C-alpha cells in the first residue's frame, strides 16, 4: 500500500500543464529538435502562464522561432534588439550570426558566431554555423576545426557531416569529401541531399557511383543523370556521356535533364 501511494505521488497527472519554470526548457528542446508545431503550441501556453520575469526568455524563443521558420530578416531584428538590451545569452549571438549568414552578410556573422562558440562551447549549432562562415571566407583550417568540434557535440551528425563534405568539395578534396559523405549516409541513408552530394564527390574523385539496394529504377536514373552532369562540368565528356546514356536506358521513366544534357553535348560537338 505504501509503495503504491509513493508511486502515485511521483506520477504526473495526465494532461497537467508543466510548471512555469519548465516552459523555457521545453520550448528550447522543441526548437532544437525541429519540432516547430510543438514549440509554437508550448510558446502559446507559456505566454498565458508567464510571469513578468519570463518576458525576456519569451522574446528569445520568439526570435529563435522566426529563425527556424526562415524569417531571417525578422529573426535578425529580434536578436539585434535583444543584444542591444545588454542580454548576454549564447543563443542570441548564435541566432544573430545564423541570420546574418543566411542573408549573405558573412563578415558580420563571424563575430557573433565566434562569441557564441567561445561563451558556450557545448553548442554544436554555433560551431556548425561558424564553420560555414569560415567556409565562405575560405578560412579552411578554421572551418575544418569548427566542423570537427561541431561533430563531437552534435546529436545530428548527418547535418554537420553534409556541411563538412561540401566544404571539402570547395577545397578540391573530393576523395576526403567522399569519405565524409559515406559516413553521413550511415546515419541518414535516405537523405536525398547527402546521396547527391556523395555522388558528386565520387565522380570528382574519379570513382564510379553504385546503385543502392533501395533505389528504384527512376531514382537510380536521376542519380546517373546528376553524375553525368557533374562529369560534364568537369570536362570529362566520355564519362558524362556514359552516365547520361545509362540514365536514359536504365530508368522506367523519361529523364528530361539527361536528355537535354546529351542533346547539348551533341550540339557542342558539331
C-alpha positions, 0 to 999 in steps of 0.5 A: 500500500505504501509503495503504491501511494509513493508511486502515485505521488511521483506520477504526473497527472495526465494532461497537467500543464508543466510548471512555469519554470519548465516552459523555457526548457521545453520550448528550447528542446522543441526548437532544437529538435525541429519540432516547430508545431510543438514549440509554437503550441508550448510558446502559446501556453507559456505566454498565458502562464508567464510571469513578468520575469519570463518576458525576456526568455519569451522574446528569445524563443520568439526570435529563435522561432522566426529563425527556424521558420526562415524569417531571417530578416525578422529573426535578425531584428529580434536578436539585434534588439535583444543584444542591444538590451545588454542580454548576454545569452549564447543563443542570441549571438548564435541566432544573430550570426545564423541570420546574418549568414543566411542573408549573405552578410558573412563578415558580420556573422563571424563575430557573433558566431565566434562569441557564441562558440567561445561563451558556450562551447557545448553548442554544436549549432554555433560551431556548425554555423561558424564553420560555414562562415569560415567556409565562405571566407575560405578560412579552411583550417578554421572551418575544418576545426569548427566542423570537427568540434561541431561533430563531437557535440552534435546529436545530428551528425548527418547535418554537420557531416553534409556541411563538412563534405561540401566544404571539402568539395570547395577545397578540391578534396573530393576523395576526403569529401567522399569519405565524409559523405559515406559516413553521413549516409550511415546515419541518414541513408535516405537523405536525398541531399547527402546521396547527391552530394556523395555522388558528386564527390565520387565522380570528382574523385574519379570513382564510379557511383553504385546503385543502392539496394533501395533505389528504384529504377527512376531514382537510380536514373536521376542519380546517373543523370546528376553524375553525368552532369557533374562529369560534364562540368568537369570536362570529362565528356566520355564519362558524362556521356556514359552516365547520361546514356545509362540514365536514359536506358536504365530508368522506367521513366523519361529523364528530361535533364539527361536528355537535354544534357546529351542533346547539348553535348551533341550540339557542342560537338558539331 
